């Protein structure tokens, strides 16, 4: 099945009170593990690519080629969107050219007027090309490719202004952060989320920083309109732990244990297990 934009899968998720997972990819293992798990669980999925990961994987055209090749070779029939995560204005345009089916323009660090102006232009381009577009209001905390935010709560009125521009989905800061959550984290602001939902209606809302948010908070966020949840750090931690164990157990020294296909296999399986757990929590299993 060819790449699709995320509009239909997220509209269905919002109406059905579940969320579609966006799992960020970093290399071939990540991409293959996520696609195979989505197919096994009959779940729609969004592959997220940060600008840093895109650069690491030799550029956006390389990413598009790898993903399209896997969709065909692995016979993936569930809906898959390839989405730029936290894109700059320039990065968004490059991904559109390269063949991504969905983009995120993160204009949250601009004054609201400039965020609106740039978002409006990208909405027009995406509409013409049949792509989905995500916008952000209120910087998400933590670090994402060197961009550090403290976990702001978005202004619901500003969220409505951006939603009214015709974006497909909206990421509103509700105290969430990227990476590991500190012990003194105050939790999600459901008051902010509820206010945003009331003003944006049927617009699918996006929760960034899905790693480490307790399951009950995730479920409550979904009940208040969150239809897309981003996961990255949790897959990285699972991959790291499994790879570390393989090496600490000396398996890389046994036979051809040094072969990268063997060396990376435990991490690959750990990513699959993490993605399965998240898809079950988000309620997207058998929703393809």
Buried (B, 14 or more C-beta within 10 A) or exposed (E): EEBBBBBBBBBBBBEEEBBBBBBBBBEEBBBBBBBBBBBBBBBBBBBBBBBBBBEEBEEBBEBBBBBBEBBEEEEBEBBBBBBBBBBBBEBBBBBBEBBBBBBBBBBBEBEBEEBBEBBBBBBEBBEEEEBBBBBBBBBBBBEBEEBEBEBBBBBBEBBBBBBEBBBBBBBBBBBBBBBBBEEEBEEBBBEBBBBBBEBBEEBBBBBBBBBBBEEEBBBBBBEBBBBBBBBBBBBBBBBEEBBEEBEEEEBBEEEEBEEEEBBBBBBBBBBBBBBBBBBEBBBBBEBB
